[in-house]
Amino acid sequence: MSFLSKLGETLFGPKPGSEIPTQVIVPPVDLSVPVTNPALVAALAKHRDAKTPESEAEMLVEFKRAIFLVAIYLATPATPTIPGQARFEVGQKILITEIEDRQGHRLLALFTDHQEKLLFTDKTNSTLVMPAKYAMEFALEKGYSGLVVNPATRATMRLDNPVLRTMMSEMV
């Protein structure tokens, strides 16, 4: 089952005609806790300065443990209801924030926290919360060439698809 199918069932329940699950669906992360990744941010900074095999290994370990924010926005503005709230219309497209490199490759943008997201975009948007494994699955399933963590700052990293596939095989 794809990440989006899992997300849809978590948010809206099973598709009509499918079996109703007998167990309660629990999100993969605690949504009451703000997303922060201080260990990953520290490992990114350490690797940026040291560039050693050890610092790279530490950075990848912390990446696998991380929970990320994925910035989303609507293709057309939502209908305002009351201040601070808006209504989604049927058929309205939700877009994922992505990066395009100099060669034209699409990369999924991931953020370690809300501050990093705000440094990248000032568009009114919301976020999806994704553990690293789901973010890698999503990037591979949706045809991205890879992903970039914190694209607006020096505490950044890029992982291309061959690396994502290797990491996914190690996370089984």
N, C-alpha and C positions, 0 to 999 in steps of 0.2 A: 504494500500500500504506500503511495507517495506521501510526502510530507503534507502537501495541500489537502489530500484526502483525509489524513489524520486530523489536521487542523479543522477541517469542515465538520467532521464527526464530533470533535471535541466541542466546537462552538454551537452547532446546530442539531446534533444528534445524528443517528443513522439515516441513510437515504431511505425514502419510502420504498417499502417492499423488501428491505434487507432485515436481517435478524436484529432484534434489539439486544444489546449486550446485557449480560446478567451482572456485570460488575460495574462499579462507578468508574468513570473516566477521570483520571487525575492528570492535570497538566504536568509536563516534564520539569517544570521549574516553579518555584514559589513566587507567584506574581505580586505578593504583598511586599516583597523586598526589592528596593531599587537595584537596578543592574549596575554593578561596578566590578571591575576586574583589576584590582591593584597589583596582584601577582603577575598578571600578563603585562600590564603597563610597565612594571619594573623590569621584567624580562626583556621586553622590547627595547627599553632604554639601554639596558646592559649590553644586549647584542649589537645595538647601533654603535656603541662605543668600543666594545671589545672585538666583535667579529671573529669569535673563536668557535670551533666545533662544539665546545661545552656550552657556550652561551646560546648557540643555535638550538641545541638539544633542549635546553631549559625553556627557551621560547616556545618550541613546538609542544612540549609537555603542558605548559600553561595554556597554550591555545586550545588543546584538546579538552581541558577542564573548564574553559570559559563559557559564559552565557553572553550572547551578543544582542544588540539592538539592530534591527533592520528598519531603516526609515521608509515609510510608505506615504503616498499622497494620492489624492483623487485627480483623475484626468480633467474633470469639471468640478467646480466648487460644490460642496454639499449645501443643502438648504438649511439656513440657520433656523433654529427653533427658539431657544432662549440663550442669553449670553453664555458663551463657553461651550455650547452644545450645537450639534447639527444633525440632520437626518440624512442617511444614505438612501438614495433612490434605487429602485430595481434596475439592474443593468448598468449601473455606474461602475466604471473601471477604476480599480485600485492599482496604482503603479508602484513599483519597487525602485528605490534609489540605486543607481548603478553608475559605474565609472567606465569610460572608454579610454584605452591607452593610445599611444601614438600610432600603433599599427591597426587601430580600429577594433581591438578585442574588447568585448563586454566583460566587465568584472563586477561581481556582487559587492556592494559596499556594506561593511559591518562596522559597528561602533561598540567600544568597550563601555561607554556610559553616555548619559544624555549630554554632558558637556562636550564630548567629542562630536556628537551628532550636530550640536548647535554651531560648532566651529566650521562644519562642512556646509551646512545649508541653513538658510533662514526662511525657507518655505514653510508654510503652515503644514505640518504633517503629523502623523502618528508613528507608532513603531510596533513591529512584531518582536517578540522575545524568542530567541532561538539558541538552544545549546549548540556547541560547535558541530556536533555530529549532524544535526538537522540542517545547519547552514551549509555544510559541505554537500549533503544529499541534495539540497535545493539547488545549489550552484551547478552541480553535475546534471541533475534532471532537467533544468530549464535552459541548458545550452550556454551557460556562461563559460568563459575561458578560464575562470578562476575567481578568486575573491581578494579583496583588499580590506585590511583592518585599519581603522582610523586614517582615512585617506587625506585628512586636512593637516595632520601634524607630523612631527618627526618620530613619534611613537607609533610607527606604522609597519606593516608587513604585507607582502603579496604572496599568495600561494596559487600556483597554476594547477590545472586539472591533473597532470601526472602526479603531482605531490598529493593532491586531495585524494586521488584513488588509492595511493599507497597508504595514506593515513587512515582512510576508511577501512581498508583491509586489516589494518592493525587494531582497529577499534571493535571488531566483531565480538 
